[in-house]
């Protein structure tokens, strides 16, 4: 079936103690392990694999890598064959080289971001179990995020120089990894330049998104909440904890998601995302936003584009 879903993000943080407070007490993720190198592993209460986020202390913020889960070893074999047929460099790693995971593939996508694929990760289970479960567990902290929902990567875009890593990533994820395009932002004369691409391997509006900018980077990682009221509660939690908020509760035109953007103590942008938006079945027609409506596409209520929203982001490698 190809890629099944997002697996985890490895973030670099400047101060581990401050980062742990943020991700555990503000977002409500649960710590599951700390390895000998000091990397901290966390998961959402509604997730069953060992981790969705790895925190690595560093002198610079940003993302080390992202990882997606495939259904079986056969999917790894099939994707490896596609990469090799396209002469795209790929490493086939033994079990354990990606912590707590089975065999994995490691490669760089066209924008330069590092990506892993794996079929197995240590199972720990949901906090509510799987037999006659309660709707949510007791003792949740902060926003009580359910799971890692998606990530958005900044990709080099310079149409005058013929550079469009958004388009290259779109083609790579479609042809090699089996993702589908759900929404796109088209700019330039005749709306011929794809400046943003939202892609899914499930039925959600996006599992990953690419947006054009002057250089590659990590725009944000996003965690799922149930509904609008939970987004407002998350904003309250951030206010209580003096978290730097980037965008107060809003709705996106793209994906229809209810959202709030904020920064972790290292400057990595986070999002809490609520509502499923729509069901992105394979036969759903692609939704197109044009440059003259970019404000409403991103911030539907105000229709005004906050320039810092696309110009401020952390490193992607």
Buried (B, 14 or more C-beta within 10 A) or exposed (E): EBBBBBBBBBBBBBEBEEBBBBBBBBBBBBBBBEEEEEBBBBBBBBBBBBBBBBBBBBEEBBBBBBBBBBEEEEBBBBBBEBBEEEEBEBEEBEEEBBBBBBBBBBBBBBBBBBBBBBBBBBEBEBBBEEEEEEEEBEEEBBBBBBBBBBBBBBBBBEBEEEBBBBBBBBEBBBEBBBBBBBBBBBBEEEBEBBBBBBBBBBBBBBBBBBBBBEBBBBBBBBBBBBEBEBBBBBBEBBEEEEBEBBBEBBBBBBBBBBBBBBBBBBBBBBBBBBBBBBEBEEEBEEBBBEEEEBBBBBBBEEEEBBEEBBEBBBBBB
